[in-house]
Amino acid sequence: MEQRLGVIGLVVEAREKICDCLNAVLSDYGHMIVGRMGIPYRERGVSVIALIVDGNTDELGALSGKLGSLPGVTAKIALTKTGK
């Protein structure tokens, strides 16, 4: 299956309630995560996380879906049109 490079953007509300579950999912898919940047936006009570990912579309879709199914987490994915 074709590898794709992309970004998964996350907006996390109620961070203290979801932190362990979120980190467990990220750890499970750590082999696809190239980089991670998290910014706490305290004034709005949310955190914004950008994940740079590299994997096949099935794996990336599974990761995005699991993250988005966590309560208080919104996930969006953008992938390159072609892989390597």
Sequence and secondary structure as in RCSB ss.txt:
>XXXX:A:sequence
MEQRLGVIGLVVEAREKICDCLNAVLSDYGHMIVGRMGIPYRERGVSVIALIVDGNTDELGALSGKLGSLPGVTA
KIALTKTGK
>XXXX:A:secstr
  EEEEEEEEEEESHHHHHHHHHHHHHHTGGGEEEEEEEEETTTTEEEEEEEEEEEHHHHHHHHHHHHHSTTEEE
EEEE SS  
